[in-house]
Amino acid sequence: MIILSANSISKIYGTDVIIDKASFHVNAGDKVGIVGRNGAGKTTLLNMLTGELGIDEGEFFVSQSTRIGYLKQRDNFLRENTVMESMDNIFSHLHKLEEEIHLTADKVAANPSDRSLQERLDSLQQQYADGGGYTYKSEITGILSSMAFGPEFYNKKISSLSGGERTRLALAALLLEKPDLLLLDEPTNHLDIGTLKWLEQYLSAYKGTVMIVSHDRYFLDRTVSRIFEVENHKVYCYEGNYTAFAAKKSQRRETELRAYNNQQREIARQEEMIRRMKQHNTEKLVKRAQSREKRLEHIERLERPEGEAGRMKIHFKQNFQSGNDVISAEGLAKEFGRGGEKKLLFENVSLDIKRGERICIVGSNGVGKTTLLRMIMGELTPTEGRLKLGHNVAFGYYDQGQLLLDEKNTVLEELKESYRLYTDTEMRSILGRFLFRGDDVFLPVGSLSGGEKARLSLLKLMLSGANTLILDEPTNHLDIDSKEVFEAALLEFPGTAVIVSHDRYFLQKIPTRILELTREGINEYLGQYDYYVEKKEQPGSGKKYLNEMRGSAGNAVAAAEKGGAKGLSAAEQRALNKQREAEERRRARLLEKLENEIAQLEEKDAQLERQLLSQENMADYQLLAKLSKEREEVSARLSAAYEEWARAEENFTQSTRNC
C-alpha cells in the first residue's frame, strides 16, 4: 500500500532550483535511505515531505491516517525540563486518561449503582491499557538505557546536556512515539558503535515506514532496502542497500555519460552540416539548413553527468619524514576534578606506534578518546605514566568540532592567516579544489555548514605538511563523495595517522590496527572492523586475559623460588616448604574459583547483550528494561569479582616473593 507519493514536485528559492520535478512513491513498511552531497537538498526534501516547506510545483500525497515523526538535526526540547520530564511529556495523553480514570472512579464509588458510569470507567481503562498505560514507564527507561542514558541522567536539565546527548535524546523521544512514517535526518551522529548496533536492530524490526538521511554507509547497508539519491536537483530511486546503490549508480553514470557523448557528437555533426549548407549559399541548401537548425533547437539537451570535476580534490603530503618510532607511551592515566570528586577517564594505556601505521581508536562515548589525542599532542598532561615522541614528529590536528577555525574570518582570510606565502590567486585555486568557488571564498566561516567547515579544516591540514595526522572523527560532517576522496588520500599518505572514529565503513577500509580504549586500558586488534567485531564477540576473552595475567604471576613465583631459603635446617626447610605449598594451593584454589565465577558472569553478560539486541525483543520495552537492569547487576558483580581477583592475585604474588 502506497502511503506517500510525489509527482513532479519542485522547490525553488528565487532563481535557485533545489528540487526539480522529482517523482517517487513509498510503500508502507519501506526502509528508504536518502543520500547526496552536502547542500544537494536532502533536508529540503524531508521538510517538503513533512509539510514544513511548501511545494512550488507538482503534486504530493500522504495518506491521511499516517502519523509522521521527524528527527531534525536540531531538537525542540525545553531547556529547563529534565530528561525524564521530556520523555514523560510524550505520554501526556495517557496522563490525561489517568486523571479522567481517577475522577470517574471517584464518581463510581459515590454512585455504585450507576451502570453508565461503570461502563465509562471500563472504557477508559481499556483505552489506557491499549495505549500502553501500564508499560510506558518501562518503555521510557528501556529506550533511555539503549541510548546510553542511565538513571544518573534522569534528573539532569536539558540545558546541561551536550549537543550529542541532545541528539540522542531526541532520537529516543521519537522512537517512543512510534509514528507510522519515521523521518530521520542524520540519526547516527554522536552515537557510539554499541548504540549504533542497537539502532540498526531496532529500525530493521520497526513495523512502520522509515526514511533516513545519512552519510553512514555501513548503517545504510544494514537498515534500508531502497536508496533515494538527490543529485543535480533530481531524485533518483534505486532498489537495494547502499552497496547495491553504489554499483548501480556507477552503471547509470557510465550509461548517462555515453548518451551525453553520443548526443554531443550528433549535435557537432549537425552543426557542421548546417555550416556547410549555409556556406554553399544556395536557396535550397539554406532552407535545409534552417530546417535542421529548428530541429536542433528542439532537441532536449542532456546535462553532462557530474564526475571528478564536482568532487573535492585532496592529497596529504609530508614536508619531511619522521623517525621509525613515532609515539610510545606506558601506563598513561587521566583524572579530572579535585578532592573527592575526581573522575578517572582511563588508566594503564600503553602505545607503540610506528611510522606509516594508520591507527584507529574506538571506544564508548565519554571514555576519553579526544583526551588521549590531546595528551599525545602535549595539550594535556597525563595524571600518571610517561609518553615519548619520536624523532622529527610533526603533528597535524583535525578537531571534530572545528573549534580551531575563527568564525569571524572569511574562508579566504582563514586560509591566508595560516599560510601567508600563497598569493590570492593561488589561494582561490586551492580553495576551488575543495569546492569553495567564486564568491564562496568571501563567506564568513561562522555561516558555513558542518560539511563546509569540515572541508576547510581538511584543506588546512593538507597544506600543513605534517607527517603525523591526529584526526578526531574526521568523517562526521562529510558527504559520501567527500568521504571516499578523503579515504583515498589517507590510503596514499606516506606518514602516520592516529584517528578516532565511529564510522564503521571507514574502520573497515582504513586502519592497519584498531585500538579499543576502555577505562582499564587499551585492547589491540590487528585488523579492520569486521575482524574487531569477530574477536569482540568471541566468548571467554576475559578468561584469556586472566590466564595471561596468571602467567605473569607464575613467572614471579618461579623467580622467587629460584633463590630458595637460607639459614634453615633440612627439617625446618621441609616443614617451611610444606607450609608454603599448602598456602599456595589454597590461594590457587581461590584464584581458580574467582576465575570460574568471572567466566560465568561474562557468559551471562554476553547472553543478556544478545537478548537486548535480538530483533524479537525490540518492541517489548518491558522486557528490555528488565534485561537492562539485570545486565547492570551482572556488570556490577563482574566488576566486584575482577577487583577481588586482582587482590587475590596480588596476595598470591606477594606471598611467593616473601618466601
N, C-alpha and C positions, 0 to 999 in steps of 0.2 A: 504494500500500500504506500502510495506517494504521500509524504507529509509536508514536503516543501518542493516548490518548483519555481524556476526563473526562466523567463523568455525574453531574450534580447535586452536585459537590464543594463543601464549605463549610469555612471556617476561622473559629473563634470563640475570642476571648480573654475569658473571663468573660461579661460581658453585651455586649461589643463584637463585632459581626459584621464581619469583614474581607472575606471572600469568601462569597457566599450562593448556593448551588445553581447553580454555573457548569457549563455543558456545552459541550464543543467537541472537535474532533479535529484532529490534524496528520498530514499525509501525508509520506512520505519525499521529500526534496528541496524541501519547502516553505520559503519565506523569510517569516517572520512578525514583524511589528513589534508590540510591546506598548506602549500609550500610556495616559496617565491622569494625573490631578493628583498632586502630591506627597502621599504618605500614603494614596493610594487603595488600595494593596495590590499593586502591580506586583511588587516584590521578594518579597513574601509568596507570590505566585503562583509565581514561579520556584523558591522554596525548597520549595514543595509538589511541583512537578514533579520536582525532584531527589531528593525523599525526605528532605531535611534537616528539613522540617516535616511532621508527621503531618496526615492529613486527618480532620476531625471527622465529616463526613457524606459520603455518596456513594461512587462507585467511580472508581478511577483505574487506567489500564493503560499500561505502557510495554513495548514489545517486548523480550523477554529478551536478545536478542543486541545491543541498542542500547548503544553506548558514549556516555556523556554527558560533555561538557566544559562547565564552568560558570565564567565570568568574573564574580567578585563585585566589589562596589565596594571591597573590601579584599582584598589578596593574602595569601598564606601563605608567603612566601619566608623562608628562614633568614637572619638579619641578617648573619652572619659569612661567608656564601658570597659568592663573586664572581659577577658577571653571567654569565660563561661557565660556571662551575660549576653555576649554577642552571639554565641551558639544557641543559647536558650531562646533568644528573640525569634529565631527561625520558627519555633513552635508556638508562637503567640496565639494561633488559632486553637491549639489544644488547651492553653491556659484559660481562654475564654470559655471553652467547653467545660473545663474543671469548675470554674465559677458557677456556670449555669447548672451543672450537676449538683453542686452543693446547695444552691438556692432551691432547686426542685426537690432535692432530698429533704430539706427542711419543711417544705410545704407538704410533702407526702407524710412526714412524721406528724405534722399538725392535723392533717386530714387523711388518715389511713384508709378511709372508705372511698375516697375519690379515685375512681378507676382511670379517668383520663390523665390525672397527674402521674399515676404509676406507669401508665403506658409511655407518657412523655419522658419519664426518668429512664425507662428501659431503652427507649430510642436514643437518648443522649449518651447513655453508657455504651451502646453498641457503636455509635459514631466515634466515640472516644477510643474504643478498642480497635475499630477498623482503621482509624487514623494513626495508630501506633502510640496511643497514650500510655500504654503500660511498658513500652520498650524504648521510647525516645531518649530517655536519660542514659541508658546503656549504649544506645547508638551514638550519642554525643561523645561519651568517654572512649568508645571503641574507635571512632574516626579520629578523635584528637590524638589518641595513643598511636595510631597508624601514621599520623602526620607529624610525629615526634613532639607532641605537646603532652607532657606528663602532668601529674597533679600540681607540680610546682608552678605551672603556668596559669592555672585556673583563675586565680585572683589578681593576675597581672593586668594592668591597664593597657589598652591598645596603643596608647601613646608611648609606652615603654618598649614596644616590640621593634625589632629591626625590620627593614624593608623585606628581607627574605622571609622572616617569620610571618609578616602580614600577608604575603603572597600565599604561603602555605595555609594560613588560617582561612583566607578567602576561598581557597580550593576545598578545604574541609567543610565550610559552610555550604558551598554549592552542592557537594556530594550528599550532604544531609537532606537537601531539598528534593533530590531525586526527580529532576524535571524530565519531561518526555524527550526534549531536544536539549542536549548539553553542548554548549559552545565554549570552547576553552582557548584562550589566547596566551600562548607560551606557558603552559602549566608546569613545565619541567624546570623552569628557572628556580634556583635556590633549593632544589631537592637533592638530598644525598642519594647514593646508589640504593640503599636499603628501601627508602621511601619510594624511589622511582620504580623498583620492582613491585612493591605493593600496589602502586597506582596502575601499573601495566596490568596486573592480575585483575584489579577492580574494574577497569574500563573494558577489558576483554569479556568479563562476565556481566557487564551492565546491560540491562534489558532494554533500555531506551536507545535513542539515536545520538551519536556523538560526532561533532565536527571540531577538529583540533588544528589550530595554527601552531606549528612547531618547526624548529630547526634541528631537533634532536632526531637524527636518522635512525639510531638504534631503537628509540622509543616508538617511532612511526612503524618500523618493521614489525614490532610486536603488538601493536594496538589497532592498526587500521587495515581495511581491505579495499579502500579506494583512495586515490590521490587527486585533489584539485590543484593544479598549478596556475598561479597568477603570474602571467608574463606578457610584457608588451600590451598591457591593458586588457588582455583576453584571459578567459578561464578555460584551461584545457583539462579534460577529465580522463583519468586512467584507472583501469581495474588493477587491483593488487596492492601490495605494500610498497614501501619506499624503494627497496632493491629492484622490484619489478618495474616501478615507475622509471628509475634511472636508466634501465636498459631500453625501455620503450621510448623514452624521451630522446635518447641518443639516436634511435632509429628514425623517429619523427624529424629530428633536426637534419639528419642526412637527407631524408626524402624532401623536406622543405628547401634545403639548400640546392639540391639537384633541380627541383622545379623552378626555383628562383633563377639559377644559372641558365637553364633552358629558355626561360622567358626572356632574360636579358639578351641571349644570343638571337632569339627570334626578333625582338624589338630592334636590335642593331641591324639585323638583315633587312627588315622592312624599311628602316630609316635610310639605309644605303640605297635600296631600290628606289625609294621616293626621291632621294638626291639625284640619282642618275636620270630618272624620268624627267625631273624638272630641268636638268642640265641640257637635255635634248630640245626642250622648249617648243615642242610641237603641241598643238591644241589637244590632240588625242591623249598623248602621254601626260600632259599637265592635268587633264581631267582624271586620268587613272591615279596619278599621284595624290590629287586632292581626295579621291575616294579612299585610297589606302590611309591617308592621314586621319580621316574621320574614323575609320575602323580602329586605328591605332589609339586614338583618343579615348575610345570606349572600352579598351581593354582594361580589366581590373588589375592594376599593378600589384604584384606580390612584394611584400616587405622583405628585405634581407634578414634572414634569421640571425638573431644576436649570437655572436660567437665569442672568440677570445677578446675582441675589441671592447666588449662590455664587462669584462672581468678584471678584478683587481690584479695588479702585477707586483709580485713581492719576491725578493731574493735576499736572504740573510748572508752577509759575508763578515769575516773577522779580519780586523786590521793586523793582528799578529796572533800566533798560536800560543796556547798555554802549555804548561808542563803536563806530563802524563797524569800525575796525581792532582786532581782539581779541588776536591773537598773531602776532608776527613774529619770525623767527629767521633767522640767517645763519651757515653754516659750523659748526654745532654738532658736537662730537665728545665721546665719553666713554670714558675708560680707567679700569680698576680695577687695583689691585695696586701693588707698589712695585718699584723697581730693575729687574732683568732679567725679572721675572715679570709685567710689565704685560700686561693683556688689553684689546685695543681692541674695544669693542662696536660702535660705529658712528662715522662721520665725515661731513663735508660735508652735514649735514642742514639744509635751509633750509625755512622755513614762512611762509605768508602766509594767515592765517585771518581771515575777515570775520564780522561779526555775522549770526546767523541760519543759518550753514552747519552741516551735520551731516557731520563728517569722520570716516571710519572708517579706522583704521590696521591694516594687516595685515603679516605677515612671519613668518618661521620662528621656532620656539622658540629662545630664547636670544639673539636679535639685539638685544634691549634695548627692547622696546616699553613695558614698565612703567617702565623707567628714563627713557624720553623723557617719559612723562606726569608723573613726579615732578619732572623737570627743568623742565617747563612751569610747574608749581605752585610752583617755588622750593625744593623739598625737597632737590634735588641740584644741585650746581654743575657746569656743563659744563667739560670739560678744555680745550676750545677753542670759539671762536665767541661770538656775542652773542645774547641773547634779550630781547625787549621786549614788555611787556603794554600793551594799550590803556587808554583812559580808563574808569574805573568797572567794571573787570572783577572779578567776584566768583565764585570757584570753588566748586563742589560736587563732592565726590570720592566715587566708588564703588570700593571696594577689592575685588578678586576673592576675596581670602582672608578677607574680613570681619574683618581684624585691628584695625580701628578700633572694634569692639564690645568692651565689657567683659564677659567671660563670667561674672563674679561677680554682675552686676546681674540683676534680673528684667527682663522685657520692658518693663514699665511704668516701672521705675526708669531703664532705658537711655534711654527717650524723655524722661522728666522731667529727666534730667541735662543734656540739650542744650536743651530748650525748657521753661523754668520758668514761663512766663506762662499756660500752659494749666491748667485745673482737672483733677482726676482724672476727672471725668465726661466732659469734652471729650477727654481723652487716650484714654479707653476707647472713645469713639465713633470717634475717628480710627483707633485700632488695629483696631476692628471692620471698617473699610473694607479693611484689609489681612489680613483673615481671622484675627485674633487676638481670639477671642471668649471670654466667660465667664472661667473660671479660667486660660485660656491666658496672660493678661497677667501672671500671677504665676510663670510658668515661668522658671527661670534661663536666661540667654542661652546658657550653655555646654551646656545639654541640648537646644537646638534643632537641627533637621536643617539641612542645607545650604540647602535651599529656604526654610525659615522664616527663617534668618539673612539670606538674600538679600532677602526681603520686608521685614524690619526695616530693613536698610540702605537700601533704596529709599524707605521711608517717611521716614527721617531726611533723605534727600536731597530729597524732595519738600517737606518743611517748611522747608528751608534758605533757599528763595527765591533761590538762586544764579542768575545769568544766563549762566554758562558751566559746563556739566556735563562733568566729566572722568570717563569710565567705563571701567573695566578689566574686560573680559569680563563684562558685566552679566547676560547670559542664561544663564551656565553652570549655575546651580542652580535655574533657574525651570522650572516645568512649562509645557506648551504653552499652556494658557489664560492663565497669567500673562505669558508672553512676548508674546502677542497684545495684551493690555491695555497692557503696557509699551511696545510698539512704537507703539500708537495714541497714547499720551501723548507720546512723543518727537516724533511727526509734528506734534502740535499745539503743541509747545513753541516760544515765540517767540524764545528765546535761542539760544545756540551750544552745540553738543555735539561733543566730541572723544572718540572711542570706539575702544578696542582690542577686536577681536572676531575669532573664527574661525567664528562662526555664519553659514553661507552663506545661509540663508533670510533672516536678519536683514540681511546685507550686500546682498541683492537688493532689500530693501524700504526701508531707512533712509537710506543716505548720499547726499549731493549730490556728494561726491568720495571716492575711495578713494586713500589714500597707502600705498604699499608701502615699508616700512622695510627696508633692506639694510645691510650693513656699509659699503658705499661711499656711502650717501646715501638720498635719497627718490626714488621713481618715482611720478609722479602720473597718475591715471586719472579722467577727467571723466565718470564714470558709476557704475553699480552693478555687482554681482558678475559677471553674465554678460558685460558689456562688458569688465570687468577680465580675465576668463579669455580672452576672444576676442583682446584685444590682447597678452596674455602669450604666446599660442600662435603669434602671427604670426612667421614666420622673419625673420631679418635685423634684429631690433630693436636688437641691439648695434651693427650696422654703421651704422644710422641715428644712434645716439648718437655714434659715431666721426666721422661726417660733420659733425654739428653742432659737435663739438669742433674739427674741422679748419677749419670756417668761422670760428670764433673766432680760431684761429691765423692764418688768412688775413687777417683784419682787422688783426691786429697787424703782419703783414708790410707791408700797404699803408700803415699809419701810419708805419712805419719808413722806407719807400722815399720817402714824400712829402717828407721833409726833404732827401734826396739827400746827396751827399758834397761837402765844400767844401775848397778849397785844393789841388786837383789839376789837372794839365794835361788837355787833351782826350784825348790818347793814353792817359795814365795812367787817366783816368776810364773810357775804353772797356775797357782791359785789366782794371780792377777789376770793372767791370760783367760782363764775360765770365766772370771767375773766380767771381763771386758767383752768376751764373746756373747755371754748371756745378755748383757746390756745392749750390745749391737743387734742381737736377734730381736729383742723387744722393740727397739727403735725402728728396725727394718719392718717388723710386722705392722707397727703404727703407720709408717710411710705407705706400705702396701695397701692398708685399709683405706687411708685417705685418697690414694691414687684411684682405687676402685670406686670410691664414693664420687670423686671428681668425674671419672669416666661416665658413671651412671647419670650424673647431673647434666653433663654435656650432651649425652644422648637424649635426655628428656628435653633439654633446651632446644636441640635441633628438631625434635619431634613437634614441639609446640610451634616453632617457627614455620615448619611445613604446614601445620594446621592453619596458622594465621594467614599464610599465603595461598592456601587452597582456594580454587575458584568456587568450589561447592559452598564454602563458608562465607564468601564475600558479602552476601546480602543479610546474613544473620548477625546483626550488631550485638545482640545479647551474648551470643556465643563468643564473638570477637573480644568483647570486653572481659568475659570470663577467662578466655585464653591469655589475653594480655596481662591480666592480673596474676594469673598462675605463672606466666613466664617471668614476671618481675620477681615473684617469690623465689623461683628457681635460680634466677640470676643472683639474688642476694645470698642464697645458700651456697651457690658456686663461689662467689667472692670470698665468703667466710671460710669455705673449705680450702681455697687456694692460700689464704692467709695462714690457716692452721698448718697446712702442709709446709709452707715456707718456714714457719717457726720450727716445726719438727725436723725439717731438713737441716736448718742451721744448727740446731742442737746436736743432730747426728754428726754433722761435720766437725763441730766444735769438740765433741767428746772424743772423736778419733784423733784430733790434733793434741788433745791433752794427755793421751795415753803414752 
